[in-house]
Amino acid sequence: MTTKPKRLRRYFLPLILILILIFDILFEKSNIEYKSYTIEHHNIPNAFDGFKIIQLTDIHYKAASNTDNLEQMVQDINEQNPDIIILTGDYIDFGEQYIEPCTELFSKLRATYGIYGVLGNHDGRGYHNLIVTAFTEIGIQIIEEDYTRINIENQTIYLCGVSDLGSNNPDLDKALVGAKKEDYVILLSHNPNFIKQIDSRHVDLMFSGHNHGGQITLFGLYAPYLPDSDTDQSLVTGQSIVDDTTIIVSNGIGTTVLNLRFFARPQVVITTLWAD
């Protein structure tokens, strides 16, 4: 006959695991991680030592968005004193009515050398031009198939972007038209799978989002569902190197389909550049 203490021990561990799962599912999506990376490269000019880039992506603004959490996030980003802020798409989930509150949120962001962005697949669902217009009006520069140079003490880095891989026809050659061999080239692309199309072209660092870190994962070890079935697990989240290009993929902030995250915390990515 099983004694009461033995029965309690038998159910204790499963009960604890269930409670951990419930806590994680309910609260993880509001617990933003500030993930830091350091990049050293011989093409980074000395004037850019310590140059801080903050990446914000995949807000998926909707009725269920935690506006207090987003306002605190903006305050936290500004306190980091970023040199530039880069935005890599999917600003709204579904619905034109969310462009205005998302734009109002972004209007409070501050960066020394500007805010730059590209759009994602959700933004291309009939909202593309509306979002570009709204963002441009608050000083955000959209650089799809375009580029800009960030200039410090007459030294520059080359920042460019492409349209979303799934929604449009990204043209990397057009984005790189002004790049020189000695430039340090940074590319913004919503979809990390675009890295497979870079081939031998000159891109040193690429920033992406799209995958939400898997959103609901097997304890962070494997992402069973991704927006694109051909996505390598190495491109779900984090930093990796493909050929000569370093790619950083952020988990992003919001959610889609299910308003849940599991072992895929929302992220703001902070990358610091150093001359090598």
N, C-alpha and C positions, 0 to 999 in steps of 0.2 A: 504494500500500500504506500502510495506517494505521500510523503509528509507535506505539511503546509509550507515550511521553509524551502523545500526542494521545488515546489510548484512556483513559489515566488521567484526563486533564482532562475527558473526556466523561462519565465515571461519578462523578467526585468530587462535583459538586453534588447529583445525585440521592441519593448515598450519605449525604451530610451531612443532607439533608432527611429521609431515612428515619430516621436516628439521632435527629434532633430530635423527630420524631413519636413514636418509641418512648419517648424520655425523657419527653415531655410526657404521654403516655397513662399511663405507669406511675407517675409521681411527682406529677402535678398535683393529683390528688384528695386528697393529704395536705398540700399546700402552701397553708395558709389565708391568705387576704388579709384585712387589716383595713382596710376601706373607710370613709373618713370623708366626711361631708357636713355642711354648715353651713346652717341655716335661719334666715332673718330674717323677722319678720312683726310688723305693728303690734298684733296681738292677743296677742302673747306678753308676759306681765307682766315688769316690770323684775326682780322677784325670781328669775326663771328665766333671767337672763342666764348663759350658760355651762352651762346644764342639759344633762347628757350622757345620751343614750338609747342603749343597746346592744341591737341586734336579733339574735336567734338563731333560726334557722328550718331546717326540713327536715333534721333530723339523720338520719332514716331508719335508726334503730338496728337492727342486724342482726348475724348471726354474723361477717360480713366487716368490721364496723366496726373502725377502728383505735383501740382504747381508749386507748392511750398518747397518741395525737394529741389525742383528745377531752379527756383529763385536762389536758394542757398548754393546750388552748384555754380551759378553765374558769379555770385559773390566770392566763392572760393577760388574760381578761376582768375578773377580780377586781382585777388590778393597774391596770386603767384607772379604778377607783373610779367606776363608773357611778352615776348618780342613780336611774335605773330600768333594768330589763332587760325587754324585751318579746319574747315567744315567739309565732311565727306559724305553728305547725302542722307536721304530718308528723314527729312525734317518733319513731315506729317505722315500719319498712318493712312487714313482714308477720309477725304472730305475737305473741300475748299475752305470751309469755315474755320479750320485750324491754322490757316496761313497767318492770319492776323495775330493771334496770341503767340505763335511761335516767333514771328518777326519782332513783336514787342519784347519778348524774352531776349532775343539776340541783340536788340538795340542797346542793351545794357552791358554788353561785353566790351572790354577795352584791351587794346594791344598796341604796343609802341609803333610797330611798322605795318599795322593793318590786319584786316580779317579777309580771308580768301576761301573760296569754296567751289565745289562741284555738286551736282545733284545726283540723287539715287533713283532706283527703279520705282519706288512709291511716289516720288516727286514728279515722275514723268507721266502719271496717269491723268493727263489733261490739265495738270497744274503747273507745268514747267515754266511757261512764260510768266504766269502770275507770281510764282516764287522768285524768279529772277528779278522781276520789276520791284517786288516788295523788298528784297534784300538789297538791291542796288540803291534804293531810296534811303536806306539807313547806313550806307557806306560799305557794305560787304561787296567785294569784287568777285564775280563769278568768272572762273578761268577755264571753262570747258573749251577744248581745242584752242587754247590761248595760253599766254605766259606773262609773267612779270619778273622784274629783277628787284631784289631787295638790296639796297645799297647802304653800306656803312663805311664811312671813311674812304670812299671811292673804290671799295671792294664789294663784290656782289655774289649772291647766289641766285640760281635760276629756279623759279617756281612755276610749274605748269600743271595743267589738268586736262582730263578727258571726260567725255560724256559717259553715262552709265553703259556698261557692256551689254546688258540685257534689254535696255529700253531704246537706245539710239545706236549710232554708228561711230564709236570713238575713233578719233584720228590722231594717233600719236605723232606721226610725222609733222602734222600741222602744229601740234603743241610744242614740238622740239625745233621749230623752224629757226628760232633765234639762238639756239644753244651753241656754245663753242666747246672745243675739246677740253679746255682747261676749266670749264664751269663745274661747280657742284650742282647737280640737277636733282630737284625734288619733284615728284609726280603725285598728284592727287587723283585717285580713281576709287569710286564707291565700291566696286566689286574687285576683290583681290585676285580673282581668276584672270584679270586682265594682264597680270604679270607674265602669263604664258604667251602673250602676244608681243612682248617687248623684244624678244630675240636678242640680237646683238646691239640694239640701239642704246644710246647713252642715257641711262637713268641710274643714279646712285642710290636714291632713297625713295620709297613709295609708301604712301599712307592709304589705308583702306578701312572699310567697316563691313557692313552688309550681313555678316553671319551671326552677329550678336553673341559671339563666343560659343555658338551652338544653342544658346538660350536655355534649353533643357537638356542637360548632358548626363552621362553616366559618371557621376562624381568627378566631373572635370577631366576624365580620362578619354572619353570618346563622345562625339556628337552624332547621335543616330539620325537626326533630321537637320538638313541644311537647305537653304533656298535653292541651291544648284546641286544636282546629284553628282556632278563631276568634280566637286571641290575636294582637294586633298585635305586631310586632317591637319596637315602642317600649316594650312592657310585659314584655319578656323579662328585662331587668336594668337597674339604674341608676335615675336620677332623671328624672322627666318631669312635666309639668303638663297636666292634663286639666280644662278649664274653670277653676274657681277652686281646684282641689285639687292639691296637690303629692303625687306618689306616689313612694315609694322601694321598689324591688323588689330583694331580696337573692338572690344565687345559692344561698344556703343552704350546708349543710355536707356532707350525704350524697349518695348516688346511689340510683337505683332502676332496675330492669330490668338494665342493664349497670353493673357497678361500675367505671366509667371516667368521666373528664372530659377534654374537649379544648377548650382556649381558653375555659374557663368555670370559673375557679378557685373553690374553696369560699370563702365569705365570712362574716365577722362584720362587721355594719354598725354604725358609730359615728356618731350624729347629734347635733350640738350646736345648741341653740336660743339665739337672741339676739333681744332686743326691738328693733324697728325704729322 
